[in-house]
Amino acid sequence: MPQIVPRNQDFWRDHTALQLPCGHGNCRRFFKTHAGRTKHRNSAHPIIPNLPRNIAEDPAPEHHIALAGQEFDYQEPEHQDQYIEDETRHLPPPPNIDAEFWGPGDHVYRNFHKALDARPCDAHGMFLPPGSVPEPLSEKTPNDWTPFRNRTEFETAEFFFIENQTPATQINRLLDLWASTLTKHNDRPPFADYHDLYKTIDNIPVGDVKWQSFSAQYTGARPDVAPPWMDQTFDVWYRDPHQVVRNMLGNPDYVQEFDYRPYREFSTDGDVRQWKDFMSSDWAWNQADLIATDPETHGSTFVPVVLGSDKTTVSVTTGNNEYYPLYASIGNVHNNVQRAHREALAIVGFLAIPKTTKEHVSDPKFRKFRRQLFQSSLAKILERLRPGMTKPEVVHFGDGHFRRVVYGLGPYIADYEEQVLLACIVRGWCARCLGPRTNLDEPASERCREHTEALVEEATLGDLWDEYGIVGDLVPFTNDFPRADIHELIAPDLLHQLIKGRGFKQWTGDDSKALMKVYLPAIEGHVPIEVVQTFRAFLEFCYLVRRNIITEKTLDKIQDALDRFHRYREIFKTTEVIETFSLPRQHSLQHYIHLVRLFSAPNGLCSSITESKHIKAVKEPWRRSSRYKALGQMLVTNQRLDKLAAARTDFTTRGMLDGTCLSAAINALEDTEPEVNVREDEDVGDVEIDTGPTVIQAHVELAKTPQRNRTRMVSALALELSIPQLLNMLSRFLFVQLNPNDPRDPLQIPPADCPQYDERISVFNSVCSRFFAPSDLSGIGGMRHKHIHACPAWRKEHPRYDCIFVNTNPDLEGMRGMDVAQVLTFFSFTYRAETYPCAVVRWFDTLRELPDDDTGMWMVQPAHHANNAPHIAIIHVDSIYRAAHLIPVYGSRFIPPNLQHYQTYDSFHRFYINKYADHHSFEIAS
């Protein structure tokens, strides 16, 4: 009989019901301990003081196919102006357009489309007077958890199915363990078993868009001995995209990140046009103009339906299982929502992948069937949207208002192979222009639907193939829909066209991005300088088009980078490395300026968004399946995921998910009001309202825990760092802090005139830098954070002393207003009741007044005094902007194989400031 250990022994700890709210704004985090809450507050919601410097990068945030259906009940613009400069782009807006200042301060204004102005209406489509109160999103009561009985059931279902993805047998095991603790209380767990859990999820009344299918089969002429594929039936599974889109429009999560009207955005500084979210694009405006020719559409909301598809492999080792998902989104939601994967991209279909034996795979009839099956499947899936593309329908939006809606087929996100299929062109040709296959970069007019149809009427199939790159016996699915031209709707693809390129099949996008960061310094000195300049121009092009906001000035820089790329790449011909530059992916670069104007900033339409969705919608559901006839199980999983997400949105909107499940239960038992979320350490009376643009672009804070095994006195720190002058440096630092207006050079002030301090200090191994960087992967508000380390034994192994950007001149932009330093240590001390967080740094000198001509990167070297001693100083952490990445100037010699990475700063004498480390670095260090 095992010994029963009393619960009061030291190594036992009871579950605590303590639930401490974060207390900051709308943050819904709760904590078990005060220390945990404090740590969260300090990292997620720091109280940011006035900084001595800010650097703004972007305005702040702000044929022969028979189809049969069944149900699966599982619970024309101008095309010739691509290369013509818009002569009117600097002109102010015409007076008959609605113009409004937008965002904080009068720095940006928008011209909104007057006809499609998204006026609220009633449920019957009758327009309402301005200021009308919206209808409630739900008539349910705040305690209606249907089909769940309470919050515990809902959050348990969410935890099992979404957060933990618990297998069915483990769900039963955990429920049995749970029941064993409740039996003596005559109570039971939320669900009887996993069947009960799944049935409850299936009964969620919101987010329900059932899966359906239709079958396709070859019905054309057959030879005497038909190949196997002619007898096969191919199933296509889909969900009604019309209802999926309506659900998106009714999602209250997007209310603050949603554009109801097409607009054009300008900076008040010179009336400079800028592009960010999709509804600021020329395409959205032009579509609105076409729709508005029908007076019955006036006052409606234009909803562009963005599509994307791409084959994905879920398992190579067990049979090379492939799936062909089709995704849909709407162009009204902002780009940050798309990149943050907040359910704004939904899977609406699994397309068929016809396969046959090796001897028939090149059969022209099979290839044609496969292509037309793709086009016909898309047309079939999207047909429910067609009526709403010409006649407005009434939709209940997430803000509570009804509005009349007109749909339209928007951009299609696809890699090059998919673009060839979509546009019905020959591989090796461009889907957007008629540039000849042998010289794609030759100036050529754009492809358009009307021109293609005229050619098909007049030319033979052979001539269409050879002279125009057109597969003349195929019809694009867009021909079945109004105002849709597939050649115009092909979206730019940053991931496959620019980042991954071709020939790196086993490389991921992250692999290619990592190479881009370090490539230039690695090849310099080993290849002709024109090769370095070619890659520099290409990298600069990639980073510029990836920006969160693209202005007319940015477009000029993009054009300059493209011109330099075309000029310097000739070295590859003269050295006979390559015979032609007629490469479709590379050719696509010259369309980007036109595409930015057409569709706005490309980072909201990149195929990286659909590839990320592959994980949640395809790969994870496949892993959760039994692998036998997995698609049906994957469909059910996706449907349940959508139901749970819709239920969470519904419950949140009705205020039913405040606090935590435990805190809500305690409040119910005690019959008390929920705790008020107020930070006791904030003085809201001191808040100063600033109506200008956001200027706090970065903030740095010391780690919350000092190092207990480090020195505690300044003199001891001087010995540890081998800096005898550290006490004098600290005295001069204090003098500057206490006398900020003293015009004298601190180095010229006698030590006797400076305050002395050699008392207790706290040493830290890191700081956290938070900064606004929406062009990089970031939170919904565009914020990122990175830690800066200065420690003698990083992860108990080797030393790590990071480099930083330091703000030194607030009147200058970019590198002209910053210096680079290496951090030797972080510490803080208290003098006259004031705490000073500091850093001991070793300065670097900038070598030239301009970046290096070949690489485009600034060069630095360690700074020294006249006596050759390193230039070391103490700075306030508020002057630190963020971490800097330095790469050695390697020269033509190879690196010794025994050189360790942590020896880099001591082994080289010159360094590049790596502006390719990330997009934010590119913007501040260019």
WOSUL-V578244 format. One record per backbone hydrogen bond with DSSP energy under -0.5 kcal/mol. CO is the residue of the C=O (numbers start at 1). NH is the residue of the N-H. Records with the same first field share a line. If there is no record, write none. Layout:
CO->NH / NH
//
This chain:
3->5
4->6
6->9
9->12
19->21
20->31
23->25 / 679
24->27
29->22
31->20
33->37
34->38
35->39
36->40
37->41
38->42
39->43
40->44 / 45
41->45
46->48
47->49
64->219
66->217
68->215
70->213
71->73
72->74 / 211
73->75
79->446
81->84
83->85
85->87
86->89
88->91
94->97
98->112
100->110
105->107
107->268
108->102
109->266
110->100 / 112
111->264
112->98
115->117 / 299
119->404
120->128
121->402
122->125
125->127
126->122
129->132
141->144
143->145
145->148
150->154
151->155
152->156
153->157
154->158
155->159
156->160
157->161
158->162 / 163
159->164
160->166
167->171
168->172
169->173
170->174
171->175
172->176
173->177
174->178
175->179
176->180
177->181
178->181 / 182
179->182 / 183
182->185 / 187
183->186
193->197
194->198
195->199
196->200
197->201
198->202
199->203
200->203
201->204
207->209
210->240
211->72
212->238
213->70
214->236
215->68
216->234
217->66
224->226
227->230
228->231 / 232
229->232
233->235
234->216
236->214
237->350
238->212
239->241
240->244
241->245
242->246
243->247
244->248
245->249
246->250
248->251
249->398
250->252
251->254
252->255
254->257
255->258
257->334
258->260
262->113
264->111
265->274
266->109
267->271 / 272
268->270
272->267
273->552
274->265
275->550
277->276 / 280
278->281
279->263
281->285
282->286
283->287
284->288
285->289
286->290
287->291
288->292
290->293
291->294
293->295
294->297
295->298
297->300
299->119
300->118
301->406
302->304
303->408
304->306 / 331
305->410
306->329
307->413
308->327
310->325
312->323
315->321
316->319
321->314 / 315
323->312
324->351
325->310
326->348 / 349
327->308
328->346
329->306
330->333
332->259
334->337 / 338
335->339
336->340
337->342
338->341
341->343
346->328
348->239
349->326
350->237
352->354
357->360 / 361
358->361
360->363
363->367
364->368
365->369
366->370
367->371
368->372
369->373
370->374
371->375
372->376
373->377
374->378
375->379
376->380
377->381
378->382
380->383
381->241
382->385 / 386
383->386
386->389
387->390 / 391
388->407
393->405
395->397 / 403
397->400
400->135
401->397
402->121
403->395
404->301
405->393
406->303
408->305
411->307 / 413
412->414 / 491
413->309
415->419
416->420
417->421
418->422
419->423
420->424 / 425
424->471
426->429
432->447
436->439
439->442
445->434
448->452
449->453
450->454
451->455
452->456
453->457
454->458
455->459
460->464
461->465
462->466
463->467 / 468
464->468 / 469 / 470
465->469
469->426
470->472
471->474
476->479
477->480
478->481
481->484
483->485
485->488 / 489
486->490
489->412
492->494
493->497 / 498
494->498 / 499
495->500
496->501
504->507
508->512
509->513
510->514
511->515
512->516
513->517
514->518
515->518 / 519
518->522
519->523
520->524
523->526 / 527
528->531 / 532
529->533
530->534
531->535
532->536
533->537
534->538
535->539
536->540
537->541
538->542
539->543
540->544
541->545
542->546
544->547
549->551
550->275
551->555
552->556
553->557
554->558
555->559
556->560
557->561
558->562
559->563
560->564
561->565
562->566
563->567
564->568
565->569
567->570
568->571
569->572
570->573 / 574
571->575
572->577 / 578
573->576
581->583
583->587
584->588
586->589
587->590
588->591
589->592
591->595
592->596
593->597
594->598
595->599
596->600
597->282
598->283
601->604
602->605
606->609 / 610
607->611
608->612
609->613
610->614
611->615
612->615 / 616
613->617
614->618 / 619
615->620
618->622
619->623
620->624
621->625
622->625
627->629 / 630
629->632 / 633
630->634
631->635
632->636
633->637
634->638
635->639
636->640
637->641
638->642
639->643
640->644
641->645
642->646
643->647
644->648
645->649
646->650
647->651
648->652
649->653
650->654
651->656
652->655
660->664
661->665
662->666
663->667
664->668
665->669
666->670
667->671 / 672
676->678
678->680
679->682
682->684
683->686
684->687
687->689
689->691
695->697
697->772
699->770
701->768
704->706
706->708
707->710
712->761
713->717
714->718
715->719
716->720
717->721
718->722 / 723
723->726
724->727
725->729
726->730
727->731
728->732
729->733
730->734
731->735
732->736
733->737
734->738
735->739
739->742
745->748
746->749
750->753
751->754
759->714
762->828
763->707
764->826
765->790
766->703
767->788
768->701 / 770
769->786
770->699
771->773 / 784
773->776
779->782
782->773
783->779
784->771
786->769
788->767
789->802
791->800
793->796
794->797 / 798
798->794
800->791
802->823
803->884
804->821
805->881 / 882
806->808 / 819
809->812
813->816
814->817
815->818
817->808 / 809
819->806
820->844
821->804
822->842
825->840
826->764
827->838
828->762
829->836
831->834
834->831
835->837
836->829 / 838
837->877
838->827
839->841 / 875
840->824 / 825
841->843 / 873
842->822
843->863
845->861
852->856
857->852
858->913
859->847
860->911
861->845
863->871
865->868
869->865
870->872
871->843
873->841
875->839
876->879
877->880
879->807
882->805
884->803 / 886
885->914
887->912
888->890
890->893
896->899
900->903
901->904
903->906 / 907
904->907 / 908
910->889
911->860
912->887 / 914
913->915
914->917
918->922
919->923
920->924
921->925
//
